[in-house]
Amino acid sequence: MINEFVKGIPKPQPRPRACARNGKAYIYNAETPAMRDWKYCIDEAMDRHGHKKLEGAFSVSLEFFMPRPRSHYRTGKFSHILKDDAPMDHLVKGDVDNLTKTVLDQMTKAKYWKDDSQVVQLKVTKQWDDIFDAGCRIITEVL
């Protein structure tokens, strides 16, 4: 049903935080400007697909493309070439489960489906890519 590429820098959903004020407990989501930017990118992409409130079971495939840090590249006139020891797999922070939660929650917020509990099959990958191609490919199918 959807085959969409969301351009932006993927950010994982942070854990809810708790605090106490005047003897009362409060729970809130600590959201950074970078996280708001990523959610905005997802919202823009979902504008074409939202407000459907589809029913049924879904299969979802998410491919995250994470920007490489400058330290992975050579310097000088060869600054566009990767170093020989640059890692091929994305093994640093940004767990796939937290990256996935952000996208699925935003799709629910856009009313693409009634709830992300309708997702019964999920495939998630994350890999390195150039900053210009950073983002997430979202592919959904109704089962």
N, C-alpha and C positions, 0 to 999 in steps of 0.2 A: 504494500500500500504506500509506503514511504521509501524513497531512496534519496536522501538529502545529505549534503555536506554542510556542516556548520563550521564556518571559519571563525577562529578565535583560539585563545590559549586555554585548553581544558584545565579546570580546577576541581579538586575533590571536595565533596561536601564535608564541612567541618563538623565535629561533634557538638551537640548542644551543650551549653554551659549553664551552670547553676550558681546563684549567688543569694545572699540573704540581706535584706534591708528592713530595718525597724521590726525585726522578728518575723518577717515573712519571707518565704522562699520564692525565688523567681527563676524561671528557665528561659533562656534566650539563645538564638543562633548568632554566633560571632561571625559577621560577614565582612570580608575585606572588599575594597574597591575592585580588585582583580576578580573576585568571585561575582560581584554584581555585574561586571562587564561580561563575564562568561555566560551568566544567566540571561542577560540581555541578548546576546548573540543567539542563544537557543530560542528565546521568545520570538525573535525576528524570523528565524527559520520556520517556526511552528505557526506563524501567522497564516501561512498558506494551507495548513493542515488542521488547525485547531477548530474548536467549537463543533466537533462532530459527535462527541460522546459515544464512540463506537463500542459495541458490545462483543462478547465472545473472547476466545483465547487468542493470544498473540505470540508470535515468534519475533524476537528482536535481536539484531546484530549491531554491535557498536564497535567501531574501530577508532581508537584515539591516536592521534598523531601529535606527539609532544615536541616542542621546539628544543633544538640542541643548544647547549651553552657554548659560548665563544671558546671555552677551553678545549673543545673537541676539534677545533680547526687550527691549521697552521697559521703563521704570522707573515706579514709583509705581502709581497705580490702573490703569494700562494695562500692567502687567507680564505679563499673559497674552497680549499681542499681539506678533507678530513685528515687528521693525524693517523698514523698507522695503528696506534694503540687506542683509538677512540672506540668506545663500546658499541656493539651493534644492537644489543637488547636494552630496553629501557627498564633498568632494575632499581631505580631510585624512587623516592617518595611520590605519592600519587597512586594509591592502591586502586586497582580496577573496581573494587566494590564501591568505594567512595566516589570515584569518577562516574560510575554507572548511576548511583543514587541521584546525583545532580540532574542528569539528563532525564531520567524517568520521572522524577518529581516535577520538572518543568513541563514535560509532556502532559502530565496529569493536570497541572495548573492551567495549561493552554486548552484543556478539555478535549484532547485528542481521543482519549478513552475515558471511561468512568473512573478507573483507578488502575494504578500500575500493578495491582495484584492480578490483573488479567494476563500478565506476562507469564507464560508457562515454560517458555524455552528462551534461553538467553546465551548469546555468544559475545564475549568481550575480548578485545585485544588492545594492547598499547605498544607503540613503537616510536622511535625517533623520527623526526622529519625536520625540514627547514622551517624557519619562523614564518615564511610566507605561505606555507601549506599546513600550518598547525590548525588543529580542529578535530572534528569528530564526524565520521560517516554513520548515519542512522539508517538502518534498513529494517522495516517492519513488514510482517505478513500476518494476515488473519488465518488462523488454522481451522 
